[in-house]
Amino acid sequence: MIRQDGAMASASGSASSADEASVRPGLRERKKARTRADIQAQTLRLIEEQGYAATTVEQIAEACEISPSTFFRYFRNKEEAAVADFMDAAVFEAAVAAPAELDPIQALGHGLRTVMGAMSDEDWQRELRRGRLIQTVPELQRGLMEEMARPLELSVLAVATRLGLPPDSLEARMYGSALVGGLLGLVIPGHAGELPSVPVSRDLALAMLDEGLALLGTMLNPPA
């Protein structure tokens, strides 16, 4: 289900302040979101600077000026902090809301482009750093595989919604899982250790995405 992020307009076409207040995150939620983002940023920074093995939860907590117990309210371990939300739920919400004429692969591309385009420069740079670390740190690759269970379920639901299939149908599960698996292939090294290139700009990232999705489209036919 897509979150309703916008307020309903009044008959005059303007949203009331009460409507806006009802959809705007409260102070508590904003503070939690900032803390979560700071934990992720400091985790990536420390792993970059001193290596994965040398980085501890205690160091991450100290860098964020929080206690280790607070860290564990947000993440189970440093692997999860580094790879969490690798594919945001907003990607699949945008995919569900994509124009009706797009097939599921094209709709997923629409969702990814929408979210990437809305990223701040700071968030984009963080994602580049995270992509490089995932490619070179085996522990993060294993953590990413576990993290992908969440977007896999979201992908299945998005496919089912767009195609009018039951979410628990075999067709929706197989096709939705294949979409996420195909995207994961753009990030994880192959068995011979070959590293997919990490794009240095959003334009290059979008070009790589389009190429990957086009190739995926030649191999997958949407279920009827």
N, C-alpha and C positions, 0 to 999 in steps of 0.2 A: 504494500500500500504506500502511496506517495504521501509524504508529509505535506500539510497545507501551510506553506511558509508565508503566504501573503494574506492580508486581511481582506474580508469581503467589503466591497465598496457599497456605499450608501446609494440611495436613489439619485442623489445629486452627482454621484460619480466620485466622491471623496470618501476615504476611509476615516472612521472616527478614531479618536485617540484611544478609546477603550478597546477597539478592535486591534490597533497596533500594539497596545500593551499586552494583549492576550497572546500574541505570537512572538513577541520579542523575548529572548531568553532573560531570565532573572539574573540578579547579581551573583547568586550562588552558582548557577549553571555556567555563567561566563567565567567565574573564578576557577571552577573545576576544569573547564576547557583550556584555560591558560596554563594551569598546572600540568595538565596532561601533555600539552604541546611542549612545555618547557622540559619535562622529563624526557620526551622523545628527542628533542634537540640536543640536550646535554648527553644523552646516551650515545647518539651518533658522534658527537664531537669527541668524547672521551675515547671511544673505540677507534676513531680515526687517529687520534694523537698518540695513544699508548698501546693500542692493540686490544683485541677482544678479551684474551685471557687475563690481561692485567687490569681490566676494568671491572669494578665491583659495584654492587647496588649501593653500598655505603658511600662510595665516591660520587655516584650519580646523585644520591640524595643530598649530599653536602653541596654539590654544584648548584642544585636547585633550591638550596636553603630550606629543605624539608627533612623530616625524619625518615629513616628506612621504613617504618611502619606506614607512613603516608604513601611512600612509593608503592608498597604492596596493596594499597587500596585501589591503585590504578592498573598495575601490571603484576603478573605472577613472577616475572624474572626479567633479566636484561634483554634476552632474546625477543620476548614479546614486546618490550618497550621499543626496540629497534624496528620491528616489522609490522606492528599493529596498524590497522587501517590502510594496508598497502593498496587495497582497492576500496574506496569509500562507498558507503551505501548510496551516496548521491549519484554515483555513476549509473547505478541500476535504476534509480528513480527517473533520471533523465532518459534512460533507454526506454523505459515503459512509456514515458510521455513523448517520445520521438514521433515524427509524422507517420501516419498509418501506412503509407506506401513503402516504408523501409522494412526490409526483412530483419530477422533478429540480429544477424551479424552487423548489418548496417546500423541498426538501432543502438547496438552496443558501442559502435564507433562514434555515433552521435553523442552518447552519454560520456564517453571518455574525452572527446573534444570539448564538450560543454564544461566539464569539471576542470580540465587542464587550462582552458581559456580563462576560467574564473580565478585561478590560483594567483596569489600575490607573487612577486619576484622572490621574496624570502621563502615562501612555501615551495616554489619551483626549485630553487637551489637546494633546499633540504631533500627533495625527492631525488635530485641528481646524486647527491652525496649518499643517500640511502641505497640507490641502485648500484653504485660502485662498491659499497661495502657488502651488499648481498652477493655480488659476483665473486668476491674474494674471500669471504669468511664462511666456511662450511657450516658453522653453527647457526648462522643467520639463514642460510639456505634451508636447513632443517626446520628452523622456526617459521620460515615463510610457508613451507609446505603445510604446517599445522594451521597457520593463520588463514590459508586459502580456503579452509572449510567454510568459513563465514561467507565470503563472496561467492563461493560455489552455490550455496543455498540461495543467495540473493539472485544469482544468475538463473537458476532453475525457476524461481518464482517469476522473474521478469519474462522469461521465454513463455512460460505457461500463460501469463497474463496477456501478452501480445498475441499469442496464437489461439487463445480461448481453450486451453487444455487444462485438465485438473493438475494442480501442482505436484501431486504424487504420481502422476502418470509416468510410465517408463520413458515415453518419448521426450517429455519435458526434462526429465532428470538426465537422460543421456546427452541430449543436445545442449542443455545449459551447462553441464559439466565439461563437455568438449570445448565450449567457448572459453571458459576460464583456463582449461588446460592448454589451449592454444596460445593464449596470451602469456601464460607462465613460461612457455617456451622461448619467448623473447627476452627473458631475464636470466633464467637459470643456465649455467654452463652445461655443455654437452658432456657425454661420457669421456671424450678425449680431452676434456678440459678447455675446449674452445670457448672464449668469452664473447657473447654478443656485444656489439658496441653500445656504449651508453651515449645517447645523443647529447650534444652540448647546447642545443637550443630547442625551443618549443617547436619551431618549424621542422627541424630534423626529427624530433620525436613524433610529430604528427605524420610526417612522411613515412617513418618506420612503421607506425601504427597502421596506416592505410595499406602499406605493402603486406604486412602480416595478416590483416583482416581479409584482404583480397585473396591471399593464398589459402587462408582458412575457408573462405567461401567456395573455392574450387574443390574442396574436399568434403564439405558438409552440405547436405540438402536439408532445409527445415522440415520438420515433421508436418504432416498434413493435419 
